[in-house]
C-alpha cells in the first residue's frame, strides 16, 4: 500500500456513531479504542453508569457501526477493563460483538507485575481495600476481525529467544525473534499531577495502540480510527508511525488536549493535523 508524503489526522468533535456514519464502508484498516467501561467513572460529558442492558445494547450498536467501516482484512483492537467486584463486564462486551465480528485473539495488557526472582514490582495499578478480591493489574484487549482470518505481522513485536537452540527447533524465527504472545507488559508513565499530566479518568499509554498497529502490519495500514479518542493516545501512535488517523470525541476539553498532544508528537515531521468541528450533529450530551 502506497503512502502519501503527508499524514492526515482528523479529529471530530462529535458522537462516535455520527462519525462512523460519515465514513465510507470498508474504508478503515484498523480501529484501536477503549470505550467507557460502565464502571461509574466520572467523565465530563457522559454517563458511565447505565443499566447493564442499556450499556450492552449501546456497545452492540457502535461495534456494528465499526464493523461496517472496517476493511475485509481489518482489525478492531478493543481495550476493556473491569473491576474486581464486577469481573463480567469485559466478557459481556466481547460477547456483544459476536453478531458483528469474529474474536480472533485475546491480548492481556499487564499494567503492573511482580517479578519473584528479582523481588521487583513494576508498573502502576489502582489498589483496592478488600479481603475478598485481588488488585486488578491487567485489562483485556480483544482483537476482532471481520472473518477471523486477518493476517498479522507477529514478529513486528518479536522478542529474542532465551535459548538459541529453539530458533532451529521451532523454525519460526526471523533475526532470532519469536512471537511475543498475548501478554503485553505496558506500564503507565509515572506522573506528578493527574489533573495536569493525565486529565482523563480512563486512558491508555500510546505504546498500547502502537503495538496493536505494528501487530496488524504497518504495510497494510493506510487509515486507523479511534471512536473514543480521549487524550489522543491512538492518534499519537498513528502519527509517529506514519498512519492516517480519524478520531471522534464528544468532550471538547479532551479533544483540545488530544489535538495538542498529536501536534507535539509530530512537531518535526511533515504532518497535517486538522481539528474539525463535525459537520454532522455534534452533541454536548452522552455518547449513549
C-alpha positions, 0 to 999 in steps of 0.5 A: 500500500502506497503512502502519501508524503503527508499524514492526515489526522482528523479529529471530530468533535462529535458522537462516535456513531455520527462519525462512523456514519460519515465514513465510507464502508470498508474504508478503515484498516484498523480501529484501536479504542477503549470505550467507557467501561460502565464502571461509574467513572466520572467523565465530563460529558457522559454517563458511565453508569447505565443499566447493564442492558442499556450499556450492552445494547449501546456497545452492540450498536457502535461495534456494528457501526465499526464493523461496517467501516472496517476493511475485509482484512481489518482489525478492531483492537478493543481495550476493556477493563473491569473491576474486581467486584464486577469481573463480567463486564469485559466478557459481556462486551466481547460477547456483544460483538459476536453478531458483528465480528469474529474474536480472533485473539485475546491480548492481556495488557499487564499494567503492573507485575511482580517479578519473584526472582528479582523481588521487583514490582513494576508498573502502576495499578489502582489498589483496592481495600478488600479481603475478598478480591485481588488488585486488578493489574491487567485489562483485556484487549480483544482483537476482532476481525471481520472473518477471523482470518486477518493476517498479522505481522507477529514478529513486528513485536518479536522478542529474542529467544532465551535459548538459541537452540529453539530458533532451529527447533521451532523454525519460526524465527526471523533475526532470532525473534519469536512471537511475543504472545498475548501478554503485553507488559505496558506500564503507565508513565509515572506522573506528578499531577493527574489533573495536569499530566493525565486529565482523563479518568480512563486512558491508555499509554500510546505504546498500547495502540502502537503495538496493536498497529505494528501487530496488524502490519504497518504495510497494510495500514493506510487509515486507523480510527479511534471512536473514543479518542480521549487524550489522543493516545491512538492518534499519537501512535498513528502519527509517529508511525506514519498512519492516517488517523480519524478520531471522534470525541464528544468532550471538547476539553479532551479533544483540545488536549488530544489535538495538542498532544498529536501536534507535539508528537509530530512537531518535526515531521511533515504532518497535517493535523486538522481539528474539525468541528463535525459537520454532522450533529455534534452533541454536548450530551452522552455518547449513549 
